[in-house]
Amino acid sequence: MKSSPDFQEWTAKAVELRIIEATETLMLCPKVVGPKAFGSSMPEPHRRHQDGDIAGPVRYRRLPNAGAIDQMEECWAWINALEAVEDRRLLYEWARVKCARGRSLGLFAAQQRMNSRTLRREISRLCHEIARRLNAAHISRKAVSVACDIDRSGNADPSPLPKISYETHWRAENARPTVNPELPDIRHIQR
């Protein structure tokens, strides 16, 4: 069920690429190691013209933009939603090894007591699980928002989309909530 024509379902490969992109964004972020990480607060001295030739080349550090950082945090939330700690740890370490220079996935697989094909299968399985959750969340969220838009608009024409209520799908149609008679008659929310 596609709820929107603009929605493209998440795939395991798309999730995997998003995890790698998030790790690269994390590597671009400045590393904070305390007060010395920010450099000196003293202003730069004025150099004489002849000292300009001695000065080293200007260094430029590429920083991620705000959108990339938001996507990174969203991606970490997906990984943190996994139930097993070992799965989360495996994905984080795999992404770090994948993006780091001089690191080998074969060596990482050996450290995890797997061969490289088993590691690839595990990563694919975890990314597929995340993609399945994202697709399920999108479909349910879109179905609820479309039903709310129909109700708010005043033009309650439910013919294009039937209104489906999942809140009471397990109850009988004539079910009523039970009230405990021992509770006080006047109930209020305690703040």
C-alpha positions as CSV (number, residue, x, y, z in Angstrom):
1,M,0.0,0.0,0.0
2,K,1.6,3.2,-1.1
3,S,0.1,6.2,0.6
4,S,1.7,8.9,-1.4
5,P,2.9,9.1,-5.0
6,D,6.1,10.8,-3.9
7,F,7.0,8.1,-1.4
8,Q,9.7,5.6,-2.4
9,E,10.0,2.6,-0.2
10,W,13.1,2.2,1.8
11,T,15.4,-0.6,0.7
12,A,18.2,-2.3,2.5
13,K,20.8,-0.7,0.2
14,A,19.3,2.8,0.7
15,V,19.5,2.3,4.5
16,E,23.1,1.1,4.1
17,L,24.1,4.1,2.1
18,R,22.4,6.4,4.6
19,I,24.4,4.8,7.4
20,I,27.6,5.3,5.6
21,E,26.7,8.9,4.8
22,A,25.9,9.5,8.5
23,T,29.3,8.0,9.5
24,E,31.1,10.3,7.0
25,T,29.2,13.2,8.4
26,L,30.3,12.2,11.9
27,M,33.9,12.0,10.7
28,L,33.7,15.6,9.4
29,C,32.4,17.0,12.7
30,P,35.1,18.6,14.8
31,K,36.4,16.4,17.5
32,V,36.1,18.0,20.9
33,V,38.8,17.0,23.3
34,G,38.5,19.8,25.8
35,P,39.4,23.5,25.8
36,K,42.4,23.0,23.6
37,A,40.2,21.8,20.7
38,F,39.0,25.3,20.0
39,G,42.5,26.8,19.7
40,S,43.7,30.0,21.2
41,S,41.4,32.9,22.1
42,M,44.2,35.4,21.4
43,P,43.9,37.3,18.2
44,E,46.2,36.5,15.3
45,P,49.3,38.7,15.3
46,H,49.8,41.1,12.4
47,R,52.6,39.7,10.2
48,R,54.9,41.7,8.3
49,H,54.9,41.5,4.5
50,Q,58.1,39.5,4.4
51,D,56.8,37.0,6.9
52,G,54.0,36.1,4.5
53,D,56.3,33.9,2.5
54,I,57.3,31.8,5.5
55,A,53.8,31.2,6.7
56,G,52.4,27.7,5.8
57,P,49.5,27.1,3.4
58,V,46.1,28.0,4.6
59,R,44.3,25.0,5.9
60,Y,40.6,24.5,5.2
61,R,38.5,22.1,7.3
62,R,35.3,20.9,5.6
63,L,32.4,21.0,8.0
64,P,29.0,19.3,7.5
65,N,25.9,21.4,7.0
66,A,22.9,21.3,9.3
67,G,20.9,19.1,7.0
68,A,23.6,16.4,7.0
69,I,23.8,16.5,10.8
70,D,20.0,16.2,11.1
71,Q,20.1,13.2,8.8
72,M,23.0,11.7,10.8
73,E,21.0,12.0,14.0
74,E,17.9,10.4,12.4
75,C,20.1,7.5,11.1
76,W,21.5,6.9,14.6
77,A,17.9,6.8,15.9
78,W,17.1,4.1,13.4
79,I,20.1,2.1,14.6
80,N,19.3,2.7,18.3
81,A,15.8,1.3,17.7
82,L,17.2,-2.1,17.0
83,E,16.6,-4.5,19.9
84,A,19.9,-6.4,20.3
85,V,22.9,-4.5,21.6
86,E,25.2,-6.7,19.5
87,D,23.3,-5.7,16.3
88,R,23.7,-2.0,17.1
89,R,27.3,-2.4,18.0
90,L,28.0,-4.4,14.8
91,L,26.4,-1.7,12.6
92,Y,28.2,1.2,14.3
93,E,31.6,-0.5,14.1
94,W,31.0,-1.7,10.5
95,A,30.2,1.8,9.4
96,R,33.3,3.2,11.1
97,V,35.5,0.6,9.5
98,K,33.8,1.2,6.1
99,C,34.5,4.9,6.2
100,A,38.0,4.9,7.8
101,R,41.1,4.9,5.7
102,G,43.5,2.0,6.0
103,R,41.0,-0.3,7.5
104,S,39.9,-3.6,6.0
105,L,36.5,-5.2,6.1
106,G,38.1,-8.6,5.9
107,L,40.1,-7.9,9.0
108,F,37.1,-6.5,10.8
109,A,35.1,-9.6,9.9
110,A,37.9,-11.8,11.3
111,Q,37.8,-9.8,14.5
112,Q,34.1,-10.4,14.7
113,R,34.7,-14.1,14.2
114,M,33.0,-14.2,10.8
115,N,34.0,-14.4,7.3
116,S,33.4,-11.5,5.0
117,R,30.3,-13.1,3.3
118,T,28.7,-13.7,6.7
119,L,29.4,-10.1,7.7
120,R,27.8,-8.9,4.5
121,R,24.7,-11.0,5.2
122,E,24.4,-9.7,8.7
123,I,24.7,-6.1,7.6
124,S,22.1,-6.7,4.9
125,R,19.8,-8.3,7.4
126,L,20.0,-5.4,9.8
127,C,19.6,-2.8,7.1
128,H,16.6,-4.8,5.8
129,E,15.0,-4.8,9.3
130,I,15.5,-1.0,9.5
131,A,14.0,-0.5,6.0
132,R,11.0,-2.7,7.0
133,R,10.4,-0.6,10.1
134,L,10.7,2.7,8.2
135,N,8.2,1.6,5.5
136,A,5.7,0.3,8.1
137,A,6.0,3.6,10.1
138,H,5.5,5.7,6.9
139,I,2.4,3.8,5.8
140,S,0.7,4.0,9.2
141,R,1.7,7.6,9.7
142,K,0.4,8.6,6.2
143,A,-2.8,6.7,6.7
144,V,-3.5,8.4,10.0
145,S,-2.7,11.9,8.6
146,V,-4.9,11.4,5.5
147,A,-7.8,10.3,7.8
148,C,-7.2,13.4,10.0
149,D,-7.2,15.7,6.9
150,I,-10.5,14.3,5.7
151,D,-12.1,14.9,9.2
152,R,-10.7,18.5,9.5
153,S,-11.6,19.7,6.1
154,G,-15.4,19.5,6.7
155,N,-15.9,17.7,3.4
156,A,-16.1,14.3,4.9
157,D,-16.2,12.4,1.7
158,P,-14.5,9.1,2.7
159,S,-15.0,7.5,-0.8
160,P,-11.4,8.0,-1.9
161,L,-9.9,6.4,1.2
162,P,-11.9,4.3,3.6
163,K,-11.5,5.3,7.2
164,I,-9.7,2.5,9.0
165,S,-9.4,2.4,12.8
166,Y,-6.7,0.2,14.1
167,E,-7.1,1.2,17.8
168,T,-10.0,-1.2,18.4
169,H,-9.4,-4.0,16.0
170,W,-9.1,-6.5,18.8
171,R,-12.3,-5.6,20.6
172,A,-15.8,-6.9,20.0
173,E,-18.1,-4.3,18.4
174,N,-20.3,-4.0,21.5
175,A,-17.4,-3.9,24.0
176,R,-17.5,-1.2,26.7
177,P,-14.8,-0.2,29.1
178,T,-15.1,-1.5,32.6
179,V,-15.4,0.9,35.5
180,N,-14.2,0.1,38.9
181,P,-17.1,1.1,41.3
182,E,-14.7,1.5,44.2
183,L,-13.0,4.5,42.7
184,P,-14.4,7.9,43.6
185,D,-17.2,9.3,41.5
186,I,-15.4,12.5,40.6
187,R,-12.2,11.8,38.8
188,H,-9.7,14.4,37.6
189,I,-6.2,14.4,36.2
190,Q,-3.6,15.1,38.8
191,R,-1.1,17.7,37.7
